[in-house]
């Protein structure tokens, strides 16, 4: 029973990362959040976050002017 609960907690954590954190980070960097959520579910949220970290920020450039 404890193994099942632990497995459910791990799956829940994985889905929270994939559905909330990765798209939020993608949006903040000016990327498509739906695409990055898909990448996070298909690959892993960690890989998606690392890929987003490696990409440059496409955010609004008007703030500097």
C-alpha positions as CSV (number, residue, x, y, z in Angstrom):
1,X,0.0,0.0,0.0
2,X,2.8,2.4,0.8
3,X,4.4,1.8,-2.5
4,X,1.2,2.7,-4.3
5,X,0.9,6.0,-2.4
6,X,4.6,6.8,-3.1
7,X,4.0,6.1,-6.8
8,X,1.0,8.3,-6.9
9,X,2.9,11.1,-5.2
10,X,5.7,10.9,-7.8
11,X,3.2,10.9,-10.7
12,X,1.4,13.9,-9.2
13,X,4.7,15.8,-8.8
14,X,5.6,14.9,-12.4
15,X,2.3,16.2,-13.7
16,X,2.4,19.4,-11.7
17,X,5.9,20.1,-13.1
18,X,4.8,19.3,-16.6
19,X,1.5,21.2,-16.6
20,X,2.3,24.2,-14.5
21,X,5.9,25.0,-14.1
22,X,7.2,24.3,-17.6
23,X,4.5,26.3,-19.4
24,X,4.8,29.2,-17.0
25,X,8.6,29.3,-17.6
26,X,8.1,29.1,-21.3
27,X,5.6,32.0,-21.2
28,X,8.0,34.1,-19.2
29,X,10.7,33.5,-21.8
30,X,8.4,34.4,-24.7
31,X,7.9,30.8,-25.9
32,X,4.7,28.9,-26.7
33,X,3.5,27.4,-23.4
34,X,1.3,24.7,-25.0
35,X,4.2,23.4,-27.1
36,X,6.5,23.3,-24.0
37,X,3.8,21.5,-21.9
38,X,3.7,18.9,-24.7
39,X,7.4,18.5,-24.7
40,X,7.4,18.2,-20.9
41,X,4.8,15.4,-21.0
42,X,6.5,13.5,-23.9
43,X,10.1,13.8,-22.6
44,X,10.5,14.9,-19.0
45,X,9.8,18.2,-17.2
46,X,13.5,18.4,-16.3
47,X,14.6,18.1,-19.9
48,X,12.1,20.8,-20.9
49,X,13.3,23.1,-18.1
50,X,16.9,22.6,-19.1
51,X,16.1,23.2,-22.8
52,X,14.3,26.4,-21.8
53,X,17.2,27.5,-19.7
54,X,19.5,27.1,-22.6
55,X,17.3,29.1,-25.0
56,X,17.5,32.9,-25.1
57,X,14.7,35.0,-23.8
58,X,12.3,36.2,-26.5
59,X,10.4,38.4,-24.1
60,X,9.3,42.0,-24.7
61,X,12.2,44.1,-26.0
62,X,10.2,47.4,-25.6
63,X,11.0,47.6,-21.9
64,X,14.6,48.8,-22.5
65,X,13.5,51.7,-24.7
